[in-house]
């Protein structure tokens, strides 16, 4: 595959204090298909990640600034976004923990930039197949099944129906989904719905109940319980925090 034929420009978010060591080589190699954005501060990076359609994350890890909380948060909010961990204190224990938290790949510094680029291009090849209707998943049409989930999260989603769309048995689909997407079918759907609910809280003044039903939850209670499980905060408190942040941001500066 020639990346120069890619129509979409992909967004790669880099969260690494030492990004300058490899940034130029990555930028030069991927400039025809990717836009690289650097957010060294994890809090700023999390806000950017939630508000933008990030395609890949390069996440730095050090002893003083471990990546695991950020990695876990990213995978809970947007489980389909691949995260590559780049560490200066690599060990087998660190690698295992990174993969358990959902990392797609793992590189030790000083990194082999060519290997990183190779891995990035592999992921982009997969994403291109998803975007232009390629046959990345072969005859079982797994891609169409995932697109059906992404487009219908606000309605009732039944596993047997999605498995049938993919041309698989339920058990085969569940195994394939976990292997390719990194999370279970149920976790993916719940994370997708919570991610969308966060966007609604930012964009419109809907009630919690309206947001719950708009995102496919059968009740406000179910939505609240799932939101707290994934975000570690109630939707009401989260919504109020967004309003407080907006009020501070819009407050006129006085001397």
Secondary structure by P-SEA (a helix, b strand, c coil): ccccccccbbbbbbbcccccccaaaaaaaccccbbbbbbccaaaaaaaaaaccccccbbbbccccccaaaaaaaaaacccbbbbbbbccccaaaaaaaaaaccccccccccaaaaaaaaaaaaaaaaaaaaaccccccccaaaaaaaaaaacccccccaaaaaaaacccaaaaaaaaaaaccccaaaaaaaaaaaaaaaaaacccccaaaaaaaaccccaaaaaaaaaaaccccaaaaaaaaaaaaaaaaccccc
